[in-house]
Every structure is written in C-alpha cells, then in structure tokens.
Amino acid sequence: MNGNSQIGDAELMTRLLDGDENAFIILYDRYSGPLYNYAYKKLQDKHSAEDVVHDVFMSFWHKRGVILTKAQLSSYLFSAVRNKAFDVFAHRKVKTKHLKSLQEFLELSQSSPADFKIRKLQLDDLIQKEIQALPERMREIFILSRHEQLSHREIAEQLDISKHTVDTQIKRALRILRTRLGPVAVAYLLYLSFF
C-alpha cells in the first residue's frame, strides 16, 4: 500500500501551505480521478471534464494560501468542479448563440456587402474577446503564434519554456476557442492569422 494514502488531507494542506509541492501532487493524485468522474457526469464531455479538473487544481494551487485549512478539502474541490461545470454550461449557451450569429453572418455575406462588413467586425470583436478570456500564459503564447506569426520554437526561446509546452498551450487554446466559438469561427480565425 502506498504510504501517501496514509497521510491525511489536513496534514497535506499544512505541508502545502508551507510550499511542499509533493503535497500538491499527492492531493492531485488522490482527487483528480473522482473529480474527473464527477465533472464528466455533469458535462458528458471528456475534454470539458479534463479542462474543468485542470482549472480547479490550477486555481487551488494559486489560492492555497487563502483556503481555510479547517474547511473539508473534498467539499471545496467538488464544489469548485460543480461551479466550473456551471460555467461550461453558460459558455455552451453563449456558443449556441454565437454559432447562430455566425450562420447569419455567412448567409448575409452572400447577399449584402454592407451587412457583411458589419458582421465581420462583430465576429472579429467576438473572437478577440474570447482570446482575451484565455488564461494569461496561454493567451500570451497564442497571440505570439497567431498575431505575431512566431514559430513554436521562437516562442519557446522568447518565453524560456519548452517547445512541447508551446505546442500543448496552442492546442489547448484552439480547443477552448473551438468550444466557445464553434469550428467555423476558429477556421475563420486561423484563416485571418495567415493573411
């Protein structure tokens, strides 16, 4: 039996507050599976469930100094996953609205040049808002790739991170944008980044 399973949450939280990264890893290993299952039951989407759990643990790590140690950790984590799942539902509603708008945009672009220009500006604005809503580091990497036209290797060198990290962040950003905007809008965004 793994000795880590004998360490209680309260002790791990104390160690975590003292900066013990290994305590965080143990807590992640202990809770990520059940949290993923909980998120998946609510969202019925593997990628969304993974993203929710990842976001909850990132938030947990950054807020570890303000989380009350007397609060039951499992309750905190499951509540955080539930709240993130609600956010995903809200984004899905927005996505449906945006897809309808994009469909209208494409239909009008065929018939009226003036309407097309207005719709294009609206779509550009919508895309920029969603890019700004990405997590800070992901947004920085995405903008360097798509707007500054830097290669993944150049981004890695500029930010002093691995090329693998850049690749992962770009893929993740595109997945988030595809979820929020729909595939047609992301295709439009990618088209714009090459011209």
N, C-alpha and C positions, 0 to 999 in steps of 0.2 A: 504494500500500500504506500502510496506517495506521502512523504512526510508533510508536504504542503497542505494536504487535505485536513490535517490535524490543527492547523493554525486558524484561529477564529477570525471573523471579519473585523472585530473591534481591534485586535492586535495588528492586523494588516493595515487598517486605517491609520493607526498610530504610527506605524512604520512608514506608511505612505506620506503622512503629514511631515515626517522627518526627511522626506526626499528619497525614500527607498524605492527605486524603480522596479526592483524584483517583486515587491509587494503588489505593485500595479499589475505586473504580468500574472501573478498568481490569481488576483481578483478577476482579471480578464479571462484567464483560462477557466475559472470557476463559473463565471456568469455569462460569458458570451454565447454559449450553446443554448441555454434556456431562454436568454433574451432574444436570440435569433428566432427560435421556435415561436415565441410569443409574438414577435413582430410579424413573422410570416403568416400566422393565423389571422392577424388583423388585416394585413395588406395583400396577401395572396400573390406576392411577387418576390422572387428570390433576391433580385438586385436591390429593390427598395428596402427589404428587410435587412440586408447586409449593410446598406448605407445608413439606415437608422441606428443599428447597433454600433457601427463605427463612429457615427456622430455623437452618440450618447457617451461612449468611452472617451472620445476626444474632449468633450465638454467636462466629463468627470475628472479627467486628468488636469485640465486647466483650472477647474473650480475646487480642486481637492483641499485647498486651504480654507475655504469658506463653508464646506459641507460639514454640518454638525456631526461629530462622531457618535453622539447618542442616538441619532436617527438610524433606523434599521436600513442598512445598505441595500439589501434586496428590494425593499419597498421603494427606496429612492430610484434605483436603476429601472425597475419595472414601470414606475410612474413616468420616468423620463422617456422610456421607449413608447409608452402609450401616448404621451404628448407629441412626440416626434411623428408617430403614426397619424395623429390628427392633422399635423402639418402637411404630411404627404397627401392625405385626403383633400385638404384645401387646395394644394397645388394641382391635384388631378382635376378639380373643378375649374381652376384657372386654365389649365391646359386645354380642357374641352372648349372653353370659351375662346381661347387663342386659336385653336385649330379651326373653329367655325369662322373666326375673323380672317384667318389666313386663306381659307377656302373662298370666302367672299373677295378677298384681295386678289386672288388668282383669277377669279371669274371676271372681276371688274377690269383687270389689266388687259383683258382681251377686248373690252368694249370702249373704254374711256381713258385716254391718256392723262387727263387731269386727275381723275379718280385714282389712277394707277400711281401717280406721283404722291398723292396724299397717303394712300395705303402703304406705299414703300417707306415713307417717312415714319408712319406708325409702326411698321414691322421693324425697322431699324431701331426705333426707340425701345420697343419691347425686348428685342434681342440684347441691347445694351443694358437694360435694367436687369435681365436675368444673368448676364455676365457679372454685373456688379454685385449680385446676390451670392455669387460663388464664395466659398471660403477664401480668405485673403491670399494664402500662398498659392492655391490652385488658380485663383484669378490672375495673379501676377504671372504665373507660368503660361496660362492660356493666352493672355494678352501679348506676351513676348513671342509666342508661337504664331498666333493668328494675325495680330496687328503689326508687330514689328518684323514678322517674317524670319525670325531666327530659327535655326535648326535646333533639334533637341540637344545635340551636343553643345552648341553655342550657349543655349540656355543653362545647361548643366554647369558649364565653365563660368558663366557670368554670376550664377547664384551659388556656386560652390556646393553643388549637390550632384548625385549620380544621374547618369543618363536614364537609368531604369526608373528613378523617381520622377523624372520629367515625363517619360513615356506613360507611367501609371497615372500621373496627375492629368495629363491631356485626355487620356481615355476616360477617366472618371468625370472630367468636366464635360466632355461630349455626351456621356451617358446622362448626366444630370440635365444638361440643356435639352437633350432629346426627350427626356421625361417631361420637362416643363414646357417645352415649346412645340414638340412634335417633330417627326423626321423631316418634313418638308421645310420647316423653318431652319433646322440645323443644316440641311443641304444648301439652303439659301445663304446662311452664314458662311459655310465653307466655300461656296462659290465666290462670295464677296472677298474672302481672305486671299484669293489668288489673283484678284484684279485691282 
